[in-house]
Amino acid sequence: MAGEYRAEPEAMRSSVGNVGGIIAHGINAVADLERLVVQPMSFAGFGSAVAAANTALHSSQVAAVRTLLQLLQQVNGLVKASADAYQAADRAAAAGYGGGHDGSTTPTSSIWGSSHASELATLAINDSAGAHGEPSSVGNVLRYLGDAQLGRLGDHPITDTRFHGVADFNDWLAGDADNQARVGLIEVYAGTARTFSDVPGGVHSGDVVVVEPLLFSDRQPVIGVAGDGGRLYNHGLLDARTGGLARVSVYRPASVV
């Protein structure tokens, strides 16, 4: 019909979730960029003018990326608000025409699936009661994800037999957004860290966390589901200490995949 306006709130919220993942990657990029500082003494052979120009360029790059992220966040918020407003107007119109709506509101979607995260954490913690921990078991984590009905594991299950350990699974998961969608997760951090407090925004309950120690070759990669206080669970409470420095990957359950 001419002049008809139609919106799909869930599709809009799905886009919000996808852009949220891009924003999270951007935050990581800014953090990495800020650490890429060339010390002024390195320019001793070129003079102070070059050193000053490098510092100014670095500052402007960081500021430009931060501005872009702020713009993306503002647009993302407006899209979500538009989806919520459209849905509210649709309900109001239906009620006005005698649609019989009871006046209750449907909880709005967020980028991260808090209910899924809570369920995932509960599954891992309950499974860990009285157990000694299996820090290298990818199969346990896949089972938790499937039981929490995340992603498309119900229709297309994945077993740990296709992976050669935790690092291989992490490479598969980090290397493809479709793989993340298949298991219902979005990567929110990938980088080096000494403790979980180094992760921007922190590690949340329900996050799937992979820790690959870098300083000690005898320490194997660890995978688990985070509970409260940064504790990791995988058929038991795990020793999640990084050993000084580690490659840490954090994946968050997504509400829309």
N, C-alpha and C positions, 0 to 999 in steps of 0.2 A: 504494500500500500504506500502511495506517495506521501512523503512527510513523516513516515513512521520511524520512530527511534527504538532501537532494540539494543540491549546490553546483556552480556552474559557475566554476572558477578563472579562465578567460580572461575571462569576463564581469566577474568581480570585479576583475581587473587592468585591464580596460578602464575601469571606474569609477574606479580609482586614477589612471589616466592623465588622465581628465577632471577629477577633483578637483585633480590636480597642476597642470593649466592654470589652474584657478580660484585656487589658492594663488599661482601666479606672478603673476597679475593683481593679487591682493591685496597682494603684496610691492611691486609698482609703485605701488599706491594709497597704501600707507603712506609710501613715499618722497616721493610728491607731497604728501601731507598734512603731512609734516614740514617741507616747504619753504614751506608756506602760513602763514608767521608774520607777524602784524601787529606792527610795531614799537611798543613802548610809547609812544613820542613821538606816535604817531598818535592817542592817546587823551588828549592834553593838555587838550582842552576838556572832557573828562568826569571827569578825575581819576584818581589812581593806583589807586583801588579797582576801577574798571572794567578798567584795564589788567591788574591782577593777576588778576581773574576771567577775562579772556580767555586769559591764559597758562595758568591752571589748566585751563580747558576744553579748550584745544588739547592739553595734555599728557594729559588723561584720554581724549580721542578717540584719540590715537595709541596709548596703552596698551590701550584696548579692542580696537582693530583687531588689534594684535599678539597679544593673548590669543586672539582668534578664529582667527587664522592658526595659532597654536601648537596649538590644539584640532583644527583641520582636519588639520594634519600628523600629530598623534598618531592620530586616527581613520583617516587614510589608511594609516599604517604598520600599524595593527592589521588592517585589511581585507586588505592585501597579505600579512601574516604568516598570517592565517587561510586565504587561498587557497593559500599555499605548504604549510601544515600539512595541509590537506585533501588536496592532491595527493600529498604524501608518504605520508599514511595510506592513501590509495587504492592507491598502488603497493605498500605493505607488505602490504595485505590481498590484493592480487592475487598477490603472491609467496607468501604463506602458503597460498593455495589452489592453488599449483602453476602460477601464471600465467606462469612462466618469465622473469620480469623479470631482467635481467642485473645489477641493482644500481646501474647508473649513474643519475645524476640529470639531469633536464632543466634547463637553465639557467633560472632564474627571470626573469620579465619585469621590466623597470623602466619608469618613466614615460617615459624618453627612450630611443629606439632607437639605442644606441651603435654597433651594427653597421651600421645604415643611415647614421648620421652619418659613420662612417669611410668607407663606400663612396661617399657623396655627395662628401666632401672629396677622395677619391682621383680620382673622375671629373673634378671641376673642375680639379684640379691637373694631371692628365695631359693634359687638353684644352688647358691653358694653356701647355704646353711650346713655346717658340719663337714664341708669339703675342704681340701687342702689347696685348691687352686690349680688351674691348667692354663698358664699364661700364654702358651703357644697354640691353643685350640681355636682355630678359625671356625671349626664346625659348631662349637658351642654358641659363638656369637651369631652365626647364620641361623641357628635354631631359635635363639632369642628374637631375632629380627622377624623370622617367620611367624613365631607365636604371637608377636605384637601386631601382626598383619600389616607390616610395613612394605611399601613398594609393591612389586609384582611377584613376590616369592611364592604366594599361594598358587598362582597359575604357572609360574616358571621357576621352580625351586632350583637352588644351587647347592652343591655339596662341596665340602672342603677338599675332595679328592682331586679337583682340577687345579689346586694351588700347591706350590712347593713352599709351604710355610707362611708365616705372618707377613714377611717382607713382600713376597710375591702377591699375596692378596691385597696388600696396601698399594702396590704398584698398579694392579688391575683397577682398584677402586679410584685411585687418584687420577688415573690417566684418561678417564672417560666419564663425562657427565651422565651418559646413558646407563653406565654401570651403577653409578650412584643412585639414579632414579630406580633402577631395578631392585635395589635393596632398601629404598626409601630413606636415603641419607643425602646430605649436602655437606661437602667439605667446607669447613669454616676457618681452618688454620692448617698450614703445613710449613714447618720451618724448624729451626733449631731452638732449643730451650734447655735451661738448667733445671727449672721447676715448672709446674703447671701455672704458677703465677706469672710466668713470662708470656703465656698465651693471651693475646688481646681479648678482653672480655671474659677471660677465665674459662674453665672447663665446667660445663653444666651437668647436672644429674640427667642421665639418659644418653649422654654423648658416647659414641664409640671412639675409643682412643687407642692409637698405636704408638708405642715408644720403641725407637731403635737406637740403642746406646752407640755413641761414636768413639768414646775414649777407651773402652775395654772390649777387646775382641772376643773374650770368653762369655760376655753377657749377651743373651739371645733377645730378639725382639719380643715385645709383650703386646698383647691385644686384650682389651677388656671393655666393659661398660661402666661408665662412671656413676657412682652414687653420690651422696652428700659428702662435702668436704674433700672432693678430689680423690676419693677412694675408688679403686678399680676392682671389678668383680668379673671372674670367669670361672665358674664352678669352684668358687672359693675366693677369699680376699687375696689380691695380688700385691707383690712388692713393686710399686710403680716408680721407685726412685730412678732417676735418669742416669745416675752414675757420673754426675758432673756436667755432661753435655750430651744431648740426644736429638735425633730427628723425631719430632712429634707431629702427628697428624690427628686432627680432631674432626669427627663427622657428626652432624646433628640430625636427628630425626626430622623429616620434613612433613608438614601438614598436607601439602598438595604436591604430588609427584606424578 
